[in-house]
Amino acid sequence: MREDRHDVVVVGAGPAGSVTARVLAERGLDVLLIDRNLEIGVPVKCAEGVSKEIKDLVTLDEKWICAEAKGAHIYSPDGTKVVMGEDNMDEVGYVLERRLFDKFLASEAARAGAELRIKTEAYDVIKGDGYVKGVYVRGMDGNTRIHAQIVVGADGVESRVGRWAGMDTRLSPSEVTTCAEYLMCGIEFDREHSEFFVGSNIAPKGYAWVFPKGGDCANVGLGICGDVSGENHRAIDYLNAFVRDKFPKGKIVAEMYGAAPLSGPLKENVADGLVLVGDAARQINPITGGGITYAMHAGEIAGDVIAKAVQEKDCSKKRLKEYESRCKAKFGKRLDAGLKTKEFFFRISDDDLNTLGHSVEGIKIAEINPRALLMELIKKNPKMLLGLARQLL
Ligand SMILES: Cc1cc2nc3c(=O)[nH]c(=O)nc-3n(C[C@H](O)[C@H](O)[C@H](O)COP(=O)(O)OP(=O)(O)OC[C@H]3O[C@@H](n4cnc5c(N)ncnc54)[C@H](O)[C@@H]3O)c2cc1C
């Protein structure tokens, strides 16, 4: 077997891995970024919506922004429309072209000095003295043992890197949303807003979305919780019903399937010689399924902590814990509130959702954020929302 050596090897060139690799390279480390796919950013498994917070993480480029959303419309099961501003909604602000966005992030890592290898799949970790000390990969030129002081598992929702190292990263069906999405053209919809539809007939324990992609095209998709998915009740069955109802004349240009973890972050994201970032660490908002900006924030923090750990020659779990605590400080509260809110919304009936929709109908909430909406809902429906309010406030 061939042998190779780097300071850090990053498995997965999605937003989490590419940002981590860029920061590490900028700090002067010898970093290898690998991805099993033939092309970075393909296949796309995403609705591609991000909040305007993305501007804090990267300089915007119109090449990978398809559309801008002024806000969101949320439709309750009986069609009541709630109008929201874009402030702080994880998936509302811009709609990306991830095929290009992910390539851009990986190129930034490469420009900073990271070595990038596509068509290279990790299949196990190297262990020694209780530490993760590298990965085994298969690539175009056979198998290679890659030694590294730290391995970064940025290998997405299906992450295996943590498990190979002995961490429990399993997800139960109730902690996953399974999704189906069409890129549709020739449809009529509100081109200035991202739209969300809830209801047990539309997407049980989930929601459907219509995100503008420019012109008469949109990402039309939905996610349902893994524990309600079954024969004839799969995400694609609900999506076909939704599309028949809303866009019977629309044309399907692309189709995709995917899953997102809705468990809330792992209790432990680090081990001796190992850091998990992004979906691999379940750093995604359980109520929205939005994970791009969290993956990027986590990548920034991971890069900084790992660079210091390598320079200090201390790659222990204890040293890497700084990454966990800084992620918690940066976005832990938001993910925690998202988890509690998701659990509440999964429990209530369509009638309750309609009641909530009616209670804010006509209120001028276009300028307020989800927290303000929640406060308004609690004010109007204290009995129904008392338990949730107690948990969140
Ligand atoms: C249907 C759907 C819609 C979504 N919509 C949105 C949205 O609108 N907005 C939003 O913010 N988030 C959305 N998300 C979530 C978002 O896509 C993720 O949170 C985000 O991509 C996480 O980035 P990541 O880098 O952690 O993982 P990923 O982007 O999944 O990247 C992981 C990478 O690791 C590679 N990899 C995996 N295993 C290996 C291996 N063994 N060896 C080498 N490479 C490997 C993969 O090829 C992949 O490129 C959606 C998810 C789904 C499924």
The ligand as an SDF file (V2000), in Angstrom:
LIG
                    3D

 53 58  0  0  0  0  0  0  0  0999 V2000
  -32.9400   17.8690    0.6060 C   0  0  0  0  0  0  0  0  0  0  0  0
  -32.0680   18.7440    1.4210 C   0  0  0  0  0  0  0  0  0  0  0  0
  -32.2810   20.1100    1.3870 C   0  0  0  0  0  0  0  0  0  0  0  0
  -31.4710   20.9600    2.1310 C   0  0  0  0  0  0  0  0  0  0  0  0
  -31.6790   22.2920    2.0290 N   0  0  0  0  0  0  0  0  0  0  0  0
  -30.8950   23.1550    2.7120 C   0  0  0  0  0  0  0  0  0  0  0  0
  -31.0640   24.5520    2.5600 C   0  0  0  0  0  0  0  0  0  0  0  0
  -31.9130   25.0380    1.8110 O   0  0  0  0  0  0  0  0  0  0  0  0
  -30.2460   25.3510    3.2770 N   0  0  0  0  0  0  0  0  0  0  0  0
  -29.2860   24.8720    4.1270 C   0  0  0  0  0  0  0  0  0  0  0  0
  -28.5890   25.6710    4.7700 O   0  0  0  0  0  0  0  0  0  0  0  0
  -29.0970   23.5530    4.2640 N   0  0  0  0  0  0  0  0  0  0  0  0
  -29.8630   22.6760    3.5680 C   0  0  0  0  0  0  0  0  0  0  0  0
  -29.6470   21.3260    3.6700 N   0  0  0  0  0  0  0  0  0  0  0  0
  -28.5580   20.8500    4.5400 C   0  0  0  0  0  0  0  0  0  0  0  0
  -27.2180   21.1020    3.8700 C   0  0  0  0  0  0  0  0  0  0  0  0
  -27.1960   20.5270    2.5830 O   0  0  0  0  0  0  0  0  0  0  0  0
  -26.1040   20.5170    4.7530 C   0  0  0  0  0  0  0  0  0  0  0  0
  -26.2840   20.9550    6.0770 O   0  0  0  0  0  0  0  0  0  0  0  0
  -24.7130   20.9290    4.2650 C   0  0  0  0  0  0  0  0  0  0  0  0
  -24.4510   20.4610    2.9760 O   0  0  0  0  0  0  0  0  0  0  0  0
  -23.6690   20.3930    5.2370 C   0  0  0  0  0  0  0  0  0  0  0  0
  -22.3910   20.5410    4.7130 O   0  0  0  0  0  0  0  0  0  0  0  0
  -21.2500   19.4740    5.0310 P   0  0  0  0  0  0  0  0  0  0  0  0
  -20.0170   20.0000    4.4070 O   0  0  0  0  0  0  0  0  0  0  0  0
  -21.2780   19.1390    6.4580 O   0  0  0  0  0  0  0  0  0  0  0  0
  -21.7130   18.1350    4.2850 O   0  0  0  0  0  0  0  0  0  0  0  0
  -21.9290   17.8310    2.7510 P   0  0  0  0  0  0  0  0  0  0  0  0
  -22.2760   19.0720    2.0180 O   0  0  0  0  0  0  0  0  0  0  0  0
  -22.8980   16.7160    2.7100 O   0  0  0  0  0  0  0  0  0  0  0  0
  -20.5120   17.3380    2.2410 O   0  0  0  0  0  0  0  0  0  0  0  0
  -19.9890   16.0870    2.6230 C   0  0  0  0  0  0  0  0  0  0  0  0
  -18.9810   15.6600    1.5720 C   0  0  0  0  0  0  0  0  0  0  0  0
  -18.2860   14.5160    2.0480 O   0  0  0  0  0  0  0  0  0  0  0  0
  -18.0440   13.6320    0.9670 C   0  0  0  0  0  0  0  0  0  0  0  0
  -17.8180   12.3120    1.5340 N   0  0  0  0  0  0  0  0  0  0  0  0
  -18.6900   11.5520    2.2520 C   0  0  0  0  0  0  0  0  0  0  0  0
  -18.1050   10.3970    2.6460 N   0  0  0  0  0  0  0  0  0  0  0  0
  -16.8380   10.4260    2.1640 C   0  0  0  0  0  0  0  0  0  0  0  0
  -15.7380    9.5130    2.2490 C   0  0  0  0  0  0  0  0  0  0  0  0
  -15.8380    8.3420    2.9120 N   0  0  0  0  0  0  0  0  0  0  0  0
  -14.5760    9.8490    1.6310 N   0  0  0  0  0  0  0  0  0  0  0  0
  -14.4770   11.0290    0.9580 C   0  0  0  0  0  0  0  0  0  0  0  0
  -15.4770   11.9120    0.8410 N   0  0  0  0  0  0  0  0  0  0  0  0
  -16.6480   11.6320    1.4510 C   0  0  0  0  0  0  0  0  0  0  0  0
  -19.2980   13.7510    0.1300 C   0  0  0  0  0  0  0  0  0  0  0  0
  -19.0310   13.3590   -1.2110 O   0  0  0  0  0  0  0  0  0  0  0  0
  -19.6180   15.2420    0.2530 C   0  0  0  0  0  0  0  0  0  0  0  0
  -19.0540   15.9840   -0.7910 O   0  0  0  0  0  0  0  0  0  0  0  0
  -30.4370   20.4370    2.9510 C   0  0  0  0  0  0  0  0  0  0  0  0
  -30.2240   19.0480    2.9860 C   0  0  0  0  0  0  0  0  0  0  0  0
  -31.0200   18.2130    2.2320 C   0  0  0  0  0  0  0  0  0  0  0  0
  -30.7650   16.7410    2.2530 C   0  0  0  0  0  0  0  0  0  0  0  0
  1  2  1  0
  2  3  1  0
  2 52  2  0
  3  4  2  0
  4  5  1  0
  4 50  1  0
  5  6  2  0
  6  7  1  0
  6 13  1  0
  7  8  2  0
  7  9  1  0
  9 10  1  0
 10 11  2  0
 10 12  1  0
 12 13  2  0
 13 14  1  0
 14 15  1  0
 14 50  1  0
 15 16  1  0
 16 17  1  0
 16 18  1  0
 18 19  1  0
 18 20  1  0
 20 21  1  0
 20 22  1  0
 22 23  1  0
 23 24  1  0
 24 25  2  0
 24 26  1  0
 24 27  1  0
 27 28  1  0
 28 29  2  0
 28 30  1  0
 28 31  1  0
 31 32  1  0
 32 33  1  0
 33 34  1  0
 33 48  1  0
 34 35  1  0
 35 36  1  0
 35 46  1  0
 36 37  1  0
 36 45  1  0
 37 38  2  0
 38 39  1  0
 39 40  1  0
 39 45  2  0
 40 41  1  0
 40 42  2  0
 42 43  1  0
 43 44  2  0
 44 45  1  0
 46 47  1  0
 46 48  1  0
 48 49  1  0
 50 51  2  0
 51 52  1  0
 52 53  1  0
M  END
$$$$
